[in-house]
Amino acid sequence: MARTTKQSGEQRTIRITLVKSTIGFNRSQAKVVEGIGLRRLRHTVELPDTPAVRGMIHKVRHLVSVE
């Protein structure tokens, strides 16, 4: 699903960028974007590569870009 990068602590992270606005989409999807930590368009966050984070990304995959 996404490319991951290794950091020095052996924990993989995923870079997530908001590329489309949540306006016009389901409110639960907006809450997921907020839960990921994205605040505005083109805002990028790095999160650990866990099943929970991947599930959140899957729910809003049409709004975000993953590296």
N, C-alpha and C positions, 0 to 999 in steps of 0.2 A: 504494500500500500504506500509506504513512504520510505524514503532513504533516511538512514540514521547515521549519526556521526558519533565516534567514540571520543569521550573526554578522558582526561588523565585519571579520573576516579573509576574508570571502567563502566560508567553509567552512560547509556546511550540517550541522546536527546533528539527531539524533533523540533524543527523551526516551523511555526505556523503563522501565516499572514492572512489578514482579512482583506479580501479582494472585492467583495460585493456587500452592499448594505443589507441589513436585516429588515429594513422597511418593506412591508408587503408580504413578509413570510410569517409563519406561525410564531407565536410568542414564545413557545417552548424552545424554538431554535435560537431566538434572541437571548434567552437565558443561558443556553449552552455556550454561545459565543462569549457572553459575559463571564461565565464560569471558567472558560479557557483563559480569560484574562485580556481579551482583545477589546480595545476601547474605541477605535476609530478605523476608517479605511486605511489600508497600507501599514497598519500597526503590526509588528512582528513580536512574537514571544517564543521562548525556548522552554519546552516542557520535557520531563522524562518520558521515555518510550515505555509506557505501561499499557496494559489492556484497557484500563479505564479511560486514559487519554485517547487511545485509538478509537474507542467507542464514541467519544464525544466528537472526534474529527469525522467519523463516519456519518453521524447525524447531520452535520452541517458541511459536508464535503462540497456542496455546490456554492458555498460562500467563502471558502478558504483555499489557500494554496499551501501545500506541504512540501518541505525540503528535507 
